[in-house]
């Protein structure tokens, strides 16, 4: 094939043929041609002499893809072999790359047309600089600055090179260069920055070209985080930057530069300059974005450039306030500008963009924490003085002065804090979510979302709102009730508005004094009940009902103190368990579980005016209560009742309650086992297998909440359960051994495996939750050795359950018995290793 000639590098490479090979690789040829081209290009790329052809290729080809291929070869040599090359070859390549860059960027037309090529050449030049500068190319910065002054397009490209160099040295150097080399490059950039600084100021003061100004601002943005501070604060740089802020074409880049300056924090030395910068900025901002602007609406309908401006504005305010807010509190004029800036930030926080809101929320959280700490320490003057580095015994009068300052600061931010409370209420994120999902075996299971972005956001917002509530309980209450009244009047009624309000109300549970919290909650529940009464539509009523239940579930202190209200809520939940409207039954079961976990003791004692404990009353009507629930909801209900029974201290009553709770599943279990004794084939019916699985899942739910006290129940079913486990395991093994394709994937085998896994899960749950009692280990572990461990050893690899390993890991950790451990080692470890070796 003609392309094979390319492998001969003893003569100048055939560039047209290389162009054709590269074109074939990028898709103009057939699949076979692409594969052949790939093989040849890989050979060339790995050939150590290929780089000597780079200049010849770049001079001859017109194909951009071929140029990039040649530069890729060169980049590899620079990264890994540059210092091993002869000096004349290094200098020759360095000079050639520099000349091509100057040639292409000296002409406006070629610079724009070849921009991608020039950018790649810039990267190659910076890679060379990382090796040769400053030791072998001391004149680089003076040469670059001199070249920049010869042409505006060359200057624009010089800015791009400087930006790349800064990023390579300060941002991307880790892992690429030694610490000594990085230090050397940083020192060189610092020592020669005066020339760069003068060039940037010269361009910004003299040039009218938008592209050059933008390139200069972009380069400055890369430099501002590390240059000596004198270049920023003791020159005209800040003043020059602020002149470009009102100009639309350079506004965003200027704002990014100002944000970088705002993020610097080196004590109080430059406070005067920061105040001046902030005040000029605020005057200009009012012209660009008037304070009356509806920022969320403007963002929603704005261009990408306008949206980026709002994002950058959020970053500027949060960066400036994080490090310099104290200096703005010093005079009335500065305070006015500060409060106006905070007003802007509040309005930006309403923008419907997750990333913008995260930036704002992070700052609000830190500000509130700082104000709360100050407020909290006002009650302890010693702590306040200690925070300021003062000795209380020597300066008793100053402590009072400090408290007065803290009080004054709190008053200063009172208006902003009130608006911030409304922001948190309106934008409260969704709390921990329980999803109803289908597992791999088609079973419906409940899954709690533990670690997603929304939950993280909820936790930060909840913390922020709790601190805000501590700073002013009355205003928090007033804001929430005002928002709720707008729901009642219909002025603000939407599902989302009600949800966020109720999540916010639930989030501040425990932050008020008990008496105030009781009064507040009564008003909230009253208004929500009224809202449910006057609102039409089943969907609307379901949303309101779920919010009522969420709110009451968040206030266990109130429920524990008011038995009649608690009983009314629980009975209402039982009513909801018969409501077939989507989501209502799940909400009722989830809320019931949450309430029982926090108030379980209340259900097992005889309350005033009652004849028996509530748990006894509940168990009498159990069949009716769960009649309309799905299996996964019944499991949740049984878990809840298990928590109640666990709170009973009398062992006899506890066993009686457990017996009554498990009567229905035990009756069904007894019927199935009885039928199986007459005909073992009865257990092979799919409906029977599903029933067995459901009974086991119910037992697991109760075991998870009862722990050790589940002993009497598991003892009742344990041996029969192991027999069913053994039988189903044999059925699975025989199905797989028959060699039917995908036998392990059939719905029947999956169902059988579900029963096996649930059996293991039930035993593990009980043994894990049970208190460390040796007799439990002696009673339950030996009978499992053959049906479970022996089964694991005998089974085909495809039929083994990983849950066996989890179960026996629990047993080893819980019951430190050497004989058990030896048997486990023989049966599990040996067979698992054999499986891996196969």
Order of alpha helices (4+ residues) and beta strands (2+ residues): alpha-alpha-alpha-alpha-alpha-alpha-alpha-alpha-alpha-alpha-alpha-alpha-alpha-alpha-alpha-alpha-alpha-alpha-alpha-alpha-alpha-alpha-alpha-beta-beta-alpha-alpha-alpha-alpha-alpha-alpha-alpha-alpha-alpha-alpha-alpha-alpha-alpha-alpha-alpha-alpha-alpha-alpha-alpha-alpha-alpha
